[in-house]
Every structure is written in C-alpha cells, then in structure tokens.
Amino acid sequence: MLLVAPAVASLSVNKASAQFSPEDWGTEELGGYGVYLGTRDLRGSIAGIINLVLGFLGVLTTIIILIGGFKWMTSQGSSDKVDEAKKMIGAGVVGLVVILAAYAISRFVLAEVYEATV
C-alpha cells in the first residue's frame, strides 16, 4: 500500500471529466506496454495482452518463492516443513524459468510476425 501511495497522490485529475488518463499512470514511460484495446492495431493489442499476462505470472511466481522462504524461516527446524518449503521454492524457480522462456519465445515470434506483416 505504501508503494502505491506516492503514485496515486501524484496523479493529475482532469477537472472537467474527473477521469484518469493512461498518461497519469505512467504507462508511456514503460515503453507503451499498456493494453489499450480498440486504440491500437491487432498486433500491438496481442503483444500488450501477452506482456500483461506474463508480467502477472512473474509476480505470482515471485510471491510463491517468497512464501516458500517464509515457510522455511518459520519451520523451526522441522524437516517436513523444510522439505515442503524447498519444494515450493523449487516450483517457483521452475515457474519463473518457464515464464522467462515464454517471454523470450513470444517476443521472438511477435517480432517475426511484425516484420513479416509490415
């Protein structure tokens, strides 16, 4: 919550319509990877959706690794709990490797499709 507070506090609100625009959230500084369906071409929308899903999965695997580390630290030396935590951390690392491979493959395929259709 504390990480989001400065971003929300610095948002500029359009006084006439009281709505936020995509520029308010800083998506333009991230290279335009925001998903603006209906405002971009099909290739850009598909790339935005893939980046959004892979980003969410990356955050999820990081949380799984952190939970596994927390379980390990709070296991109090119990070998069953340590083994469970090791399995969870291992699964998180394997998931992270799969997500990074999927990102590399999708980026390559989308770049080739983009070059072929331009």
Protein Blocks (a to p, Z undefined) as FASTA:
>chain_A
ZZmmmmmmmpccdfklopacfklnopmmnoopaccehjacfklmmmmmmmmmmmmmmmmm
mmmmmmmmmmmmmnnopaklmmmmmmmmmmmmmmmmmmmmmmmmmmmmmmmmmmmmZZ
